Amino acid sequence: MSKIDRALITVLLAAALTSAAAQTTVTFWHSMGAVEETVAALTETFNASQDRYRVESRMVGSYNDAQTRLIAAFGTADEPTLFQAEIGFFPQLVGDGAVQDLQALVDPLSEAFVGDFFDGLWRYGELAGGRFGLPWNSSTPVMYYNADALRRAGLQPPTTWEAFAETASALTSRQAQGAMFVGDSWLFEMMVLSLGGELVLEDGTPNFESAEALEALTLLQQLVRSGDLAFHAAGQDTTAILTFIRTRTLMTFASIANWPDVRRFSVAFDVAAAPVPMREGGRVPLGGAQLVVMRNASEAERDGAFAFWLHLMEPEHLATWIEASYYIPVRRAALPLLEDFYAADPNRAAALAQLEVAVPRPRLSAFNAWRRLLDDAMERSLRGTQRPADALAEAQRRALEVR
């Protein structure tokens, strides 16, 4: 090897070391366990596309697990740069001053780019006069059903709650219950909104004793008592899914993004999805999360997190994401790339059909605590230890105490 070659190699190595030293690391905590490989692949395509930043994505458990881990990491070296904040937790992070306002980074974006987002999904990250969240994974609840069972019974997917109760009763047998419900506040909110009500008033007051909330909880209790509906408490999602997979229950409600969870099992029947039962004027709550930049991130880390988000928002990357996760595409530009995906199985579009009536969850710091009160109210009522009216009254009283 000549002196010139050795000198050139020395220069190149020095340049490489300088570049590596200048590279900013962005840590990204997420809860996408069912599609962790897809998140890793999107991370790697970003890292390969430029050399200023390196994103390190890490799956940190369910939304609840991630929330607990993040709180423990506040202000420490373990605190991530970018965090996937479930939308019920998102307002609390903003209220606590734990995340950065990204408005200065969003302002230069073109009108064409911003206008390509579905309006409600884009505005979700706007809170307290700033832009604290960035959209990525958004969903709506849908009704999953055993299409074979309904077909054999000569029944159609119910489109009203009255029809849902009748269908659940008609499907119930010694071998199976017609329906199943997980006592999660998001699904209860789904029922209340679909009946035309709301859980929180415009002034931020809890509205847990509304006529629609009482109607929803009473209907669920009646179905449980008649044996037509199996109830599973919040946190028992896996057990609930297994009862559906094993044909012990035949209709249920969950996010469209739960489809990959169902796919992990061997399903011996035709799984289908439909919009949730709806009263005229009804709505459904949006689900999913917002990407947030934590308060202690440096300017370079913040810029890297934003650059990574822009990478995720490329139509081809969104299409890859949707095909793996079944979430709603947040940008219209991704829809043409998904035509074959939705055409192959129209059930995949059940959530899209509800997008025009989808509304944000209450964006209040206190709601993260309030929804636990609703979970408890459902548990007490549907386990038979408290009347629906009393359970909701107690939830209302306790919510006002922590407002």
Wavefront OBJ file of the C-alpha trace (Angstrom):
o trace
v 0.000 0.000 0.000
v 1.474 3.394 -0.971
v 1.858 6.376 1.312
v -0.844 8.132 -0.732
v -3.308 5.250 -0.232
v -2.599 5.186 3.475
v -3.067 8.943 3.706
v -6.358 8.755 1.797
v -7.668 6.005 4.059
v -6.665 8.045 7.105
v -8.574 11.065 5.779
v -11.660 8.976 4.971
v -11.637 7.315 8.386
v -11.323 10.687 10.079
v -14.223 12.037 8.024
v -16.318 8.992 8.862
v -15.572 9.357 12.563
v -16.401 13.056 12.445
v -19.702 12.311 10.670
v -20.583 9.612 13.174
v -19.778 11.924 16.070
v -21.971 14.661 14.587
v -24.900 12.323 14.026
v -27.791 12.992 16.423
v -29.504 10.002 18.021
v -33.287 10.138 18.335
v -34.833 7.559 20.656
v -38.401 6.603 19.764
v -40.651 4.713 22.198
v -43.753 3.079 20.757
v -46.418 0.474 21.585
v -46.842 -1.220 18.210
v -46.000 -4.765 19.266
v -48.115 -6.474 16.613
v -46.276 -4.616 13.836
v -42.915 -4.027 15.499
v -41.069 -5.313 12.436
v -42.757 -2.708 10.233
v -41.804 0.093 12.623
v -38.218 -1.188 12.588
v -38.200 -1.309 8.785
v -39.509 2.268 8.483
v -36.884 3.365 10.987
v -34.132 1.757 8.954
v -35.281 3.339 5.695
v -35.095 6.723 7.384
v -31.634 6.062 8.802
v -30.415 4.932 5.382
v -31.881 8.001 3.651
v -29.654 10.553 5.417
v -26.720 10.784 7.807
v -27.632 13.654 10.148
v -29.846 11.622 12.480
v -30.138 8.057 13.671
v -33.495 6.935 15.044
v -33.497 4.072 17.536
v -37.030 2.699 17.838
v -38.009 0.627 20.845
v -41.260 -1.195 21.617
v -41.987 -0.503 25.299
v -45.195 -2.463 25.851
v -48.866 -1.607 25.693
v -50.105 1.973 25.909
v -50.562 1.552 29.661
v -47.097 0.027 30.050
v -45.564 2.802 27.961
v -47.291 5.453 30.044
v -45.909 3.967 33.254
v -42.394 3.695 31.822
v -42.446 7.245 30.505
v -43.513 8.705 33.839
v -40.678 6.794 35.514
v -38.207 8.163 32.929
v -39.192 11.851 33.223
v -36.087 13.991 33.627
v -33.679 11.062 33.471
v -31.210 9.907 30.836
v -33.719 7.214 29.853
v -36.370 9.711 28.736
v -36.958 9.238 24.980
v -36.850 11.966 22.378
v -40.015 10.902 20.552
v -42.927 9.160 22.238
v -46.127 7.601 20.918
v -48.712 9.035 23.315
v -52.115 7.322 23.347
v -54.696 10.022 22.731
v -56.203 9.768 26.205
v -52.744 10.346 27.733
v -51.739 13.034 25.235
v -53.652 15.950 26.873
v -52.157 15.104 30.266
v -48.636 15.337 28.842
v -49.464 18.735 27.355
v -51.085 19.946 30.571
v -48.079 18.833 32.604
v -45.679 20.687 30.305
v -43.893 17.423 29.513
v -43.772 17.852 25.725
v -42.553 20.502 23.311
v -44.618 22.848 21.176
v -43.765 22.009 17.547
v -45.626 24.896 15.922
v -42.421 26.540 14.684
v -41.569 23.372 12.740
v -45.091 22.951 11.358
v -45.523 26.558 10.187
v -43.185 26.249 7.146
v -45.043 23.203 5.807
v -46.814 23.867 2.525
v -50.569 24.366 2.365
v -50.774 21.462 -0.072
v -49.078 19.127 2.406
v -51.166 20.183 5.405
v -54.373 20.202 3.346
v -53.775 16.598 2.316
v -54.416 15.416 5.881
v -57.931 14.531 6.954
v -58.904 17.629 8.882
v -59.919 16.021 12.178
v -56.789 13.885 12.254
v -54.551 16.887 11.617
v -56.206 19.158 14.175
v -55.994 16.541 16.921
v -52.440 17.564 17.779
v -53.443 21.201 18.307
v -53.991 21.897 21.986
v -53.566 24.746 24.453
v -52.802 27.187 21.647
v -49.932 25.178 20.191
v -49.016 22.145 18.118
v -47.923 19.418 20.521
v -48.865 16.252 18.642
v -48.145 14.825 15.197
v -50.508 12.291 13.582
v -49.418 8.811 12.590
v -51.611 6.001 13.882
v -55.314 6.857 13.963
v -58.294 4.548 14.123
v -61.996 4.227 14.791
v -63.794 1.355 16.525
v -65.599 -1.173 14.336
v -67.843 -4.154 14.895
v -66.120 -7.482 14.282
v -68.403 -10.428 13.615
v -68.331 -14.089 12.712
v -69.706 -13.868 9.179
v -70.276 -17.627 8.969
v -72.464 -17.606 12.077
v -74.577 -14.699 10.852
v -74.881 -16.281 7.432
v -76.095 -19.583 8.881
v -78.667 -17.726 10.971
v -79.858 -15.694 7.977
v -78.887 -12.430 9.711
v -77.282 -9.212 8.522
v -74.778 -7.160 10.551
v -76.882 -4.896 12.818
v -76.841 -1.187 12.087
v -78.736 -0.004 15.199
v -78.318 -0.887 18.872
v -81.844 -2.284 18.964
v -80.930 -4.599 16.099
v -77.650 -5.445 17.833
v -79.517 -6.659 20.918
v -81.894 -8.723 18.788
v -79.037 -10.220 16.760
v -77.062 -11.081 19.897
v -80.092 -12.891 21.290
v -80.739 -14.755 18.013
v -77.103 -15.931 17.828
v -76.839 -17.099 21.429
v -76.834 -20.866 21.935
v -75.435 -23.435 24.349
v -72.139 -23.259 22.472
v -71.747 -19.489 22.128
v -72.899 -16.082 23.290
v -74.082 -13.730 20.602
v -71.840 -10.836 21.593
v -68.924 -9.775 23.749
v -67.890 -6.399 25.169
v -64.621 -5.240 26.741
v -65.144 -2.704 29.514
v -62.818 -0.068 28.099
v -63.844 3.591 28.322
v -63.160 4.112 24.602
v -65.747 1.497 23.658
v -68.250 2.896 26.149
v -67.618 6.335 24.670
v -68.279 4.748 21.262
v -71.730 3.627 22.429
v -72.605 6.987 23.974
v -71.492 8.967 20.917
v -73.235 6.595 18.511
v -76.459 7.187 20.448
v -76.047 10.938 19.958
v -74.616 11.785 23.392
v -71.275 12.948 24.751
v -69.268 12.091 27.829
v -67.811 15.573 28.330
v -69.578 18.887 27.766
v -68.017 21.750 25.813
v -67.039 23.530 29.030
v -65.046 20.485 30.156
v -67.610 19.192 32.651
v -68.026 15.397 32.853
v -71.395 14.248 31.550
v -71.442 10.662 32.773
v -75.086 10.743 33.920
v -76.509 11.700 30.526
v -79.514 9.870 29.133
v -77.338 8.304 26.443
v -74.735 7.040 28.937
v -77.471 5.482 31.058
v -79.099 3.951 27.973
v -75.776 2.436 26.872
v -74.859 0.921 30.234
v -78.406 -0.330 30.818
v -78.445 -2.091 27.444
v -75.128 -3.783 28.194
v -76.354 -4.895 31.618
v -79.565 -6.321 30.159
v -77.603 -8.301 27.575
v -75.238 -9.644 30.229
v -78.146 -10.687 32.452
v -79.921 -12.424 29.570
v -76.742 -14.361 28.785
v -76.495 -12.865 25.302
v -73.310 -10.870 25.965
v -70.010 -11.838 27.616
v -68.304 -9.052 29.532
v -64.531 -8.745 29.964
v -62.951 -6.051 32.098
v -60.477 -3.506 30.738
v -57.082 -5.141 30.379
v -58.509 -8.551 29.477
v -58.152 -7.948 25.742
v -56.280 -11.166 24.971
v -58.831 -13.307 26.810
v -61.615 -11.484 25.004
v -60.018 -12.024 21.591
v -59.628 -15.732 22.320
v -63.342 -16.146 23.057
v -64.062 -14.655 19.634
v -61.399 -16.714 17.859
v -62.692 -19.893 19.508
v -66.282 -19.028 18.436
v -67.453 -18.730 22.036
v -68.646 -15.200 21.182
v -69.791 -14.060 17.735
v -69.839 -10.235 17.657
v -67.586 -7.719 19.377
v -66.120 -4.223 19.140
v -62.508 -3.115 18.850
v -60.226 -0.824 16.891
v -59.754 -1.649 13.234
v -56.064 -1.827 14.201
v -56.791 -4.958 16.262
v -57.079 -6.909 13.019
v -53.366 -7.862 13.055
v -53.909 -9.259 16.572
v -56.659 -11.504 15.224
v -54.464 -12.545 12.283
v -51.898 -14.010 14.675
v -54.328 -16.796 15.481
v -55.610 -19.592 13.262
v -59.158 -18.537 12.477
v -61.497 -21.242 11.193
v -64.266 -18.883 10.112
v -64.803 -15.791 7.996
v -63.972 -12.724 10.113
v -65.729 -9.571 8.966
v -65.927 -5.966 10.127
v -68.654 -3.358 9.823
v -69.334 0.166 11.108
v -70.676 0.260 14.642
v -74.470 0.467 15.206
v -75.540 4.068 14.931
v -78.491 6.306 15.715
v -79.181 9.223 13.372
v -76.783 12.004 14.294
v -74.435 9.583 16.025
v -70.646 9.718 15.940
v -67.649 7.571 16.856
v -64.494 8.500 18.799
v -61.127 8.579 17.131
v -58.485 6.293 18.576
v -54.767 5.814 18.245
v -51.992 8.111 19.411
v -50.026 11.267 18.780
v -46.277 11.456 18.331
v -44.806 13.936 20.797
v -41.313 15.316 21.405
v -40.395 15.251 25.071
v -39.565 18.455 26.910
v -35.909 17.614 27.608
v -35.018 16.810 23.989
v -32.347 19.068 22.508
v -33.022 21.231 19.463
v -31.089 18.775 17.274
v -33.038 15.820 18.696
v -36.312 17.652 18.147
v -35.384 18.429 14.551
v -34.415 14.796 13.994
v -37.728 13.579 15.421
v -39.599 15.929 13.106
v -37.567 14.785 10.093
v -38.413 11.185 10.984
v -42.122 12.068 11.182
v -41.939 13.662 7.726
v -40.405 10.405 6.486
v -43.311 8.432 7.976
v -45.744 10.769 6.225
v -44.479 9.946 2.731
v -47.414 8.298 0.870
v -45.500 5.089 0.125
v -44.418 4.768 3.751
v -47.959 5.415 4.960
v -49.227 2.720 2.594
v -46.674 0.257 3.975
v -47.771 1.196 7.489
v -51.506 0.833 6.788
v -51.136 -2.540 5.066
v -49.321 -3.888 8.123
v -51.309 -2.192 10.901
v -54.787 -1.543 9.398
v -54.828 1.974 10.873
v -56.562 4.769 8.970
v -54.389 6.581 6.415
v -53.994 10.104 7.800
v -53.204 11.546 4.350
v -55.379 11.352 1.229
v -52.262 10.922 -0.927
v -51.867 7.384 0.430
v -55.338 6.255 -0.692
v -54.490 5.530 -4.359
v -51.647 3.298 -3.168
v -54.098 1.351 -0.998
v -56.795 0.649 -3.590
v -55.742 -2.971 -4.071
v -55.403 -3.466 -0.306
v -58.975 -2.360 0.354
v -60.352 -4.064 -2.761
v -58.876 -7.415 -1.684
v -61.033 -7.330 1.456
v -63.708 -4.612 1.735
v -63.956 -5.258 5.499
v -60.669 -3.413 5.878
v -62.440 -0.193 4.897
v -65.036 -0.373 7.710
v -63.160 2.264 9.710
v -62.834 4.557 6.696
v -66.601 4.472 6.249
v -66.944 6.175 9.648
v -64.293 8.819 9.157
v -66.807 11.578 8.375
v -68.526 11.033 11.746
v -65.347 10.453 13.763
v -64.554 13.023 16.451
v -61.619 13.514 18.861
v -61.749 12.124 22.374
v -62.052 14.795 25.096
v -58.737 16.634 25.105
v -58.563 17.406 28.812
v -55.728 16.581 31.193
v -58.237 15.185 33.693
v -59.803 12.784 31.198
v -56.892 10.370 31.541
v -58.062 9.826 35.130
v -61.775 10.057 34.324
v -61.701 7.180 31.876
v -60.496 4.869 34.649
v -63.617 5.867 36.577
v -65.746 4.805 33.621
v -63.921 1.469 33.438
v -64.742 0.944 37.121
v -68.387 1.940 36.612
v -68.783 -0.638 33.850
v -67.090 -3.292 35.967
v -69.408 -2.722 38.923
v -72.540 -2.523 36.837
v -71.888 -5.424 34.482
v -70.663 -7.689 37.285
v -74.007 -7.053 38.951
v -72.820 -5.213 42.049
v -74.324 -1.783 41.231
v -77.204 -0.381 39.206
v -76.149 1.495 36.041
v -77.563 4.794 37.317
v -75.701 4.463 40.624
v -72.447 3.422 38.943
v -72.554 6.422 36.608
v -73.504 8.789 39.432
v -70.486 7.623 41.434
v -68.210 8.068 38.405
v -69.605 11.595 37.898
v -69.045 12.522 41.543
v -65.482 11.213 41.585
v -64.696 12.921 38.248
v -65.798 16.279 39.614
v -63.490 15.745 42.579
v -60.412 15.334 40.358
v -61.372 17.935 37.746
l 1 2 3 4 5 6 7 8 9 10 11 12 13 14 15 16 17 18 19 20 21 22 23 24 25 26 27 28 29 30 31 32 33 34 35 36 37 38 39 40 41 42 43 44 45 46 47 48 49 50 51 52 53 54 55 56 57 58 59 60 61 62 63 64 65 66 67 68 69 70 71 72 73 74 75 76 77 78 79 80 81 82 83 84 85 86 87 88 89 90 91 92 93 94 95 96 97 98 99 100 101 102 103 104 105 106 107 108 109 110 111 112 113 114 115 116 117 118 119 120 121 122 123 124 125 126 127 128 129 130 131 132 133 134 135 136 137 138 139 140 141 142 143 144 145 146 147 148 149 150 151 152 153 154 155 156 157 158 159 160 161 162 163 164 165 166 167 168 169 170 171 172 173 174 175 176 177 178 179 180 181 182 183 184 185 186 187 188 189 190 191 192 193 194 195 196 197 198 199 200 201 202 203 204 205 206 207 208 209 210 211 212 213 214 215 216 217 218 219 220 221 222 223 224 225 226 227 228 229 230 231 232 233 234 235 236 237 238 239 240 241 242 243 244 245 246 247 248 249 250 251 252 253 254 255 256 257 258 259 260 261 262 263 264 265 266 267 268 269 270 271 272 273 274 275 276 277 278 279 280 281 282 283 284 285 286 287 288 289 290 291 292 293 294 295 296 297 298 299 300 301 302 303 304 305 306 307 308 309 310 311 312 313 314 315 316 317 318 319 320 321 322 323 324 325 326 327 328 329 330 331 332 333 334 335 336 337 338 339 340 341 342 343 344 345 346 347 348 349 350 351 352 353 354 355 356 357 358 359 360 361 362 363 364 365 366 367 368 369 370 371 372 373 374 375 376 377 378 379 380 381 382 383 384 385 386 387 388 389 390 391 392 393 394 395 396 397 398 399 400 401 402 403
